[in-house]
Amino acid sequence: MGLSELTALELGRHIKEGRVTAVEAVQAALERIKALEPSIHAYVTVDEEGALKRASEVQGRIEAGTLTGPVAGVPMAVKDNMCTKGLKTTCSSRILYNFIPTYTAQAVLNLEQAGAVILGKTNMDEFAMGSTTETSAFGVTRNPWNPEHVPGGSSGGSCAAVAAGECFYALGSDTGGSIRQPSSFCGVTGIKPTYGTVSRYGLIAYGSSLDQIGPVAKDVSDCAAILETLAGHDPKDSTSVRRDSYDFTSALVDDVKGMRIGVPESYLGEGLDPEVREAVLEAARVLKEKGAVVETFDLKLVDYAIPAYYVIASAEASSNLSRFDGVKYGYRTPDYDGLHSMYKKSRSEGFGPEVKRRIMLGSFVLSSGYYDAYYLKALRTKALIKQEFDRAFERFDVILAPASPDTAPRLGESLRDPLKMYLGDIYTISVNLAGLPGISVPCGRDSKGLPIGLQLIGDCFKEKDIIRAAYAYECTGKREMPDMSHLDVHSGKEEAIS
C-alpha cells in the first residue's frame, strides 16, 4: 500500500511507531500535489515552506513525547473560508484575493494544538455559494474519479484533495450540504456535526444560523477521531454549545442490532436517479441484515425546505457580505470617483455572478414590505421542519437517505441552470435548517464509475448514532480510491512504505 492510500489514523500510527516521519509524510503529500494539481486543482494556496517547517517542529514534539494524539504529524488541508494567521484566506473570491488574516480560526487551532500540519487552503465555491466548486474566482476543481465531472461543492476542493490523496484529511464547512454532497460525489466520508458543536470563530460566514465546520476523510474512523479534536465549547463564538461529552470514537462498533432506522418515502420518489435509489436501498438492506430495524415513513414539509433555505441563507449572506466594501481589506477598484463609486465598483468587480445573485435575493427578502412575506415566513417554515424531525426521532434513532439525487454532473451543466443546481441540495438542506448532524459515506458507484453517497441523519447531539450506523455499514465494504495510474504520482518514499 502506498503512503497516499493510508487513512489519517493509519499514517498517525506509522509516525508514532517511527516507520515514517511527519516531514517525510509532508514531502510525499507535496510531491503528489505537484503531480496532480494541474489535473485536479483542489488547492488555492499550497504552503510548502510552512508545511515542512511545521512538520519538523511537530516531529520533534512527537519524539519528545509531548504530542501523542492519533493524527499528530498527519498532513491535512483547510477550506479557504477559515482564517489562518499569516496564510492567505480568499473564500475563492476576487474581493479577498490578497487577504492575510491576523488570527486563526478556533477549529483550525484545535487541530494545530493536536499536531496537525497544514499543507494549504482548498478551492471552494465563492463564499461557499454553489454546489459544484465552479463559482470559484480561481478556476474549477475537477473530480478525481473523472476530471470531466464536478467534485460537488462548496467544499469540493477539500473532498477532491482527500479523494486524490493530496492530503490525508481536510476541513470543510456545511451550510446546506456543502460537506456531505461533495463527499458523496468524491467517494469520501464527511460529517456535518450538530450546530454549535464546532466553533465558528474565524469561519468567514455565509449563513450564520446554518454554517458548521466538519471533517472530510477517507473513512468513518478518521472522521470520528478528527471531530473529537475539532469539537469543544468556545466562549468567543456565541453560537457555540457546551456539551457533556465529545467522545465520538467510542461509537466505532460494528453493531446495529435493535437500532431503529427510518427511510423517508419522499426521498425515494421523483427526481432520484434509479442507480442512486438502488444503492441507498441496498445499504438499508445491509443494515437490516446486521440487525437494525428498518422502516419507511412519511417525512413531511420536504417540498418547503429549499425555498425556506434559500430565503434564509441569502438574507444572512446579504448581511454578512456587506462588510466587504473595498475600504479595510481585500480588492479595491483602481478607478473610482468618490466613496460611493468606490463601494459600488469594488463590489461589482470583486463578487462573482452567483454571489451577486444571492446578495440581491437576500436584500430583496429583507427589504421593507417583503420582510414579513418572505423572511419571517421562511423562519416559521424552518421551525416547522425542526418539529417534523423531532416527531421522526421519537420513532427512529437514525434517518437513512441519499446524499444527492444523482452522481456528479459534468462540468458546466449546473451553471447553465442555477435553479436545477439549487434543487440538487434537496436531501441535505433540511439537516441544516434543523441544526442536526449528518454523515455521508460511499455506498457504491453508478454505471459511469462515479461514486454514490449514503446519508445518515441523527437527532441533535446524537452524532454517535450516525457514526455507529455508518461504521457498521462501512465494515461490510472495501474502501476505494480513484484510479490515478495514468499520472506519475508515486514518489520514491511513497513506494518504500507499505
N, C-alpha and C positions, 0 to 999 in steps of 0.2 A: 504493500500500500504506500503510495506517495504521500509526502508530508501534507499536501493540499487537500488530501482526501480525509484526513483526520478530523474528528469533531473538536470543538474547543476544549472539552473536558479531557479527551484523549491526548491532545497536544499538551495541555496543562500537566498531565501526569508524566509525559515524556520529559518535560522541562524540569519538573520536580525530581525525577529519578536521574537526571543528568545525562539522558540519552541525546538530548539536543539542548542548546542554549536559547534563550529569548532572542539574542542577537541573530543566531542562525535562522530562527523561525521568521524573524522580520526580513532578513535578507532573501529568503526563499519567497516570501509573500511579495516583496518588491520586484523580484525578477518575474514573477507571474503577472503582476500588474503591468510591467513594461511590455510583456509579450501579448497580453490580452486587451489592454485598453484601446488600441487602435480599432478593435472589432466591437468591444462592448461599451466603452465609455461609461463605466459605473461611477467614476470619481470626477469631482470638480477640482479638488485640490489633493495632491499627494505630498506629504511632508516627509520625504526620505531622510533628510538630515536629522530632523526632530525625532523621528521614529527610532532610528539607530542609536541616537544618544539616550533616549528614554529606555530602550531595551537593555543597554549596557548598565544603566543605573538599576533597573528592576532586577536584572540577573544577579548583581551584587547583593541586593537585599534578599533574594531567594536563597543564595548560597549562605548568607549570614543567618538565615532562619527567621527574619523579621517579616517576610511575605510568605504566607502559607496557604492562601486562598486557592480554590480549584482552577481558576483561569489566570493566575498570576503569570505575566510574561507572554500571554497569548495575544497576537496582533489582531486588532479589530478596527472598525470604521464607524464614523458618526455621520448621520444625516445632516445635511448642510443648513438646517434651521435651528441647530443647537449651538449656543455660543461656546467658543473655545478660545481662551486667552492667548493672544499672540498668533492665532491661526485664522486665516480668512474665513468668514461666515457670510455667505451670499444669499441664502434661500433660493439659489439658482435664478436670481433676478438681476437685471442690469442696474436697478436702483440701489443695490447693495454690492455692486461689483468689486468694491475696494474696502469693504468694511472689515476691520480687525477689532474684535471685542477686547475689552479690558478685564473681563472676568469669564469664568467657565460655568456652564450650566451645572446645576447640582447633580443631576443624574450622571453626567459625564465625570464629575468629581468623585462620585461614589465608586465608579469603576476604576478611576485612576488610583484611588486610595487602596483598591484591592489588587493593583498591579497591572492594569490594562495598558497596552501600548497602542496608541492611535496612529494608524497608517495615513489617514487623511479623511476628507469630507466627501460624502457621496452625493451624486446628482439626484435631483428631485423635480417634480412639477413645481413651477414657480410659486413660491409661498404656499406650497402643498395643495395648490388648486388644480386638480386634474387627476386622472385615473390611469395614465399611460407613461408618465415621465417624458412626454413630448412637448410640454409647455415650458420647459427649461430654457432660459436665455442662452445657455451654453451648449446646446445641442442635445439630441435624443440619446437615451440609453437603450441598448438592444438586449433582447432576451438571450441568455447563453444557450438555451435549448435550440433556438432558431433565430439568428440575428435579423431575419426579416420580420420578426414579430416584436411587439412591445413587451416590457417586463412588468407592466402594471404600474400603479402609482398611488399615492405620490411618493412612497418610499421605494421606488423602483431601483434606484441606484444601490441602496443598501441590500435589497433582495438579490439583485443581479450579481453584486460583488460576492455575496455568500455562496450563491449557486455556482459561480465560476471559480470558486476557490481563491479569489483575490483578497479575502480576509477570512477569519475563522468564525466571526460573528459580527453583528452590526447593530446599531441603534436606529430605530425608525420612529415615526410619530403617526398616530392614527386619529383622524378627525371624523371620518365616515367609512373607514375600512382600509385606510392607507398603509397599514401593516399587513392585514390579512389577505387582501386581494392580490397585491404583488407577490406575497409569499406563495399564494395559490398558483399564480402564473409562472413562477420561477422554480417551483418544486422544492421549496424550503419551508421551515416552520417559523411561525411568527405569533407572538402573543400581544394582544391589547388588554392590559390589566384593568381592573375596576378604576373608574375615575377617582383621582385623588390618591392612588396608591404610590405613584412615582411623581416626584417633584416636577412641576412645570417651570420652576425658576430657571431662566436662561433659555427656555424654548421660545423662539420668536413666534408669537401667536397668530393663528389663522382664526379659529373659532374657540374662544377661551372656555366655553362651557362644554366643549366636546373633545378638545385635544388631549391626548395621553401618549406618553413615551412608552415604548416597549422594545423587547429584544427580537432580533431575527437571527436564526441559527440553523444548523443542519438537522437537528433533531430536538425532540421534546426535552430530553435530559439537559441539553445545553441551555435551552430557553428557561427552564425552571431554575437552574443554578444562577444564571445571569440575572433573572428577575429578583432573586433573593438579594443580590448585591445592589441592584438598582433601587429597590423599594425602600421606603422609610419616610417618616414624618419630617417635614421641612418647614420651620416657622417663617421662612422667607416667602412661602407660597400659601396664599390664603385659601386655596382650594385643596391643600394637602390634608390627608386624613391620618390620624394616629390609629394604627391597627394593633390588635392584641398580639398578632403573630405574623412574621414574614417568612415562615418556614414553608417553602414550596416543594423542595426536593423530597420531602417525606411522602409526597403523593406519587412518586415514581414507582408504583407497584403494578404488576401485571394481574390485576384482579378487579373485575367489574361485576362480580356476582351480586345480584339484587339491585344494582344501580338502575334507576328509572330514567329512561331516555325518551324524549318526545321528538317526533318528526313533524314539523308543520306542513299540513297538506297544501297550503297556499304557496309554499316554497318549491313545490314539485310540479307545478302546473305550467300554464302557458308562459313561453319565453325562456324556459330552461332547456339547454342543449340536451338531447337524448343521451349522449355519451356521458355527460356530467351527471345526469339523473341516475343512470345505471351505476356509475362508480360510487355515488353517495349512498344509494340503496344497498349496494354490496357491502359498503363499510358498516351500515346499520346491521346487516345480516351477520357480519363478522362479530360485532359486539354482542349481538343477541346469542350467538353460538357460545360466546365466552361467559354467558350467564346474566347479561343485562336484560332488563325488561323494556322492550322497545315498542312504542305505540305511536300511531299518528294522532294528531289533534288539530283543532282549528285555531290558528293564531290570527286574530282579527286586527284590523287597522293597518295592515301592511301597506295597503294602497296609499295611505296618507303619509307614510314615513318619508318618502322622497321629497314631496313639496314642503313638508314641515322642516326637514333638514336643510334644504337649500335656502329657505327664507331665514332661518335662524343663523346658519353658518355665514351667509352673505351679509346679514346685518352686522354680525360680530366682526367680520372681515372689514367691512366698511369703516367701522370704528377703529379697529386695531391698525389698519394700514394708513390711517390719516397722519401718523407720526412720520411717515417717510415723505418729506417735503423738499429735500434738497438744501435744507438750512444747516443742520447739525452734522450730518454724515451721509455717506453714500453719493449717488450720482447727482450732479447739478448741471443743468443745461448750460452750454458755453455762451449761448446767445439769448439774452432776455432784456426786457425794458421794464424795470421796476419789480417790486416784490411779488405782486400777484402774477405777473408774467412769468417770473422765475418758478413760482409754485406750479402753475399750470403746465408749463413746458417741461419741467423736470419730471413731473408725474406722468405726463403724456408720453415722454420718450423713455422713461425708466421702467414703467409697467408694461407687461405683455397683454395681448388681447383677452385671454381668459381671466386674468386678474382684473382688468378693467370691467369686463362683463359682470363679474361678481360684486365689485365695488358699486357699480351703478345699480344693480339689483338691490343690494343691501341699503344703499342710500334711499332708494325709492320706497322700500317697505318700512323704513324708519321715518319717512317724511310726514309732515302734518297732513292729516286726512287719510293716511294709509296705515298708520301705526296700529290702530285698533283692528282694521280689516285684515291685515296680513300678519304682522309680527306677534301681536297678542294671541291671535287665533292659532298660530304655529306653536306658541308656548303651551297653550291649552292642549293641543294635539299631542305634544311631547309628553305631557303629564298623563294623558290617556294611554299612550303607548307603554309607558312605565307600568301603569296599573294592569295592562294586559299581560305583560311579562310577569308581574307579581302573581297573577292568578295562575299562569302556566307553571311557575316554580312551586306552587302549592302541590302540584301533581308530579312534577319531574325534577330530577337533580340536574340534568343536562339537556339542552336542546341541540339536536343534530341537524345540520343544514348544509347546502352548498356554500362555498365562499364567494362564488361568482356564477352568473348564469351561463357562462361559456368559458372557453380557454382563451389564451392571449390572442387578440386580434392582430392583423398585420399592421405594420407601421403606416400611419396616415389615415387609416379607416375611421378612427374615432374622432379625430379633429374635424372631419368633414361634417359631422353631425353631433354637436355638443349635447343635445338632449338625449341621444342614444347613449353617450358616454355617462351622463348622469344616471340613467336607468341601470347601468351596469353595477351600481352600488346598492341595488335593491335588497340584497341579503345581509349587508354589513351595516348599513346606516342606522337601523333601529337599535343596535347594540350601543352605539354612541349616544343616541338620544336618551336611552335609559341608563347610561353610565355603567353598563355591565361588562364583565370580562369575556373575551373570546379568543379562540386559538384556531389557526389554520394549519392543517397537516396534509402532506401529499397523500392522495388516495388512488393513484394510477395515472395513466396517460391516455389521451384520445388517439384517434386513428392517424393524426398528423404527428404524433410523438410528443405533443405538448402536455405539460403537467396539469392535473386536475386537483383542486384543493377541497378538503373536507373542513367545514367549520363546526366547532363545538362551542356552545354558549352556556355560561353559568350565571347563577344569581350573584348579586353584589357581594364582593369579598369571598366568593367561593371558587377562586382560581384553582384550588386543589382538586375540585371535582372535574374540571375540564382537563387539567394536567393528567389526572389519573385515567380518564377515558381515552385521551389522546395517546398516552404512553401504552396502554393496553392494546389499542389498535395498532400502533407503530410496531409493537413486538411481533406482530404477525407478518410483517413485510420486510423488505430489504431496501435500505437507503440507496437512492440512485443519484448520480451526478451527470450533468450534460457531457456529451462526447466532445472533447476539445482536442482530439488526436490530430486534427489537421493543422494545429498550430504547435510550434516548438515551445512548449511552456514548462518543460521539466529542467530544473537546474541540477547540477551535479549533486548538491547537497540533498535535494529532494529525493533523488534516485537512491541515495545511500541509506535512507531511513525507511524502515518497514515495520 
